[in-house]
Amino acid sequence: MRSTLAIVTLLAAVGTAQAQQLTFQTPFTPGTPAVPGAVQLAYSGALSAASLRYNRVIAAGTELLPLTPTALATGVNGSSVAFSVQSFIPSLTGAHDFFSAQSYDGFLSLYESTFVAATPLVNVRAADDDMTVLNGGNVPNRNGVATSNDSGFRFNLTAGTTYQIVTSSFANSVTAGTFYNEVRSLGTPAIPGIPGIPGIPGSPIINIPDNVNAGVSLDLVVPCLLYTSPSPRD
């Protein structure tokens, strides 16, 4: 006995009154479950009068679609702000959410590879001042930080690449404060099962257009068994 696959081609003719729909139901192929996002990094820190200072960048784009910052802050609101740096190497490639809860008026920046305070526009990838859209404007777990400001953005990371998370104040006048930061991977939605034979894609729902002479065609792969009769004995 041997098994093979037969190809069945169906041609749906054009309707004359209105468009129709053609569906085929075959054995069910299971989908995949949803995968929730997970915290990839969480840490706390503090700024003080002894913290190093630098000229921070100005955020560009939006929280969900950040652009590379191209300008530096000037004057009392950013020309010399206290900052803290944390290295991070993601294990997953894809979009990640960066959150920072700060007890002061803060600012969050992301650098790829290295961060050098003297050249703050080099390697910078994203930045945010006041988070309003991402996660409803709230850091998921403030970890005890009584916040007066949340910062955050969504950014695509490459697994194995080193990134530098720079948490700073917004204005030069801030001399002390605490913060709590999280980096979270995004979850993936569930993929529902589709009609089909295991190992063979299920047939989709096919729209039959109205008044289109070509109609629509669909090839279905149908498994069948071919039996061979035993050879007669001498």
Secondary structure as UniProt FT lines:
FT   STRAND          2..12
FT   STRAND          20..22
FT   STRAND          28..29
FT   STRAND          39..47
FT   TURN            49..50
FT   STRAND          53..54
FT   STRAND          60..61
FT   STRAND          66..67
FT   TURN            75..78
FT   STRAND          81..88
FT   STRAND          94..102
FT   STRAND          106..112
FT   TURN            117..118
FT   TURN            120..121
FT   STRAND          124..128
FT   HELIX           134..137
FT   TURN            143..144
FT   STRAND          149..157
FT   TURN            159..160
FT   STRAND          163..169
FT   TURN            172..173
FT   STRAND          177..185
FT   STRAND          194..195
FT   TURN            198..199
FT   STRAND          206..208
FT   TURN            213..214
FT   STRAND          216..226
//
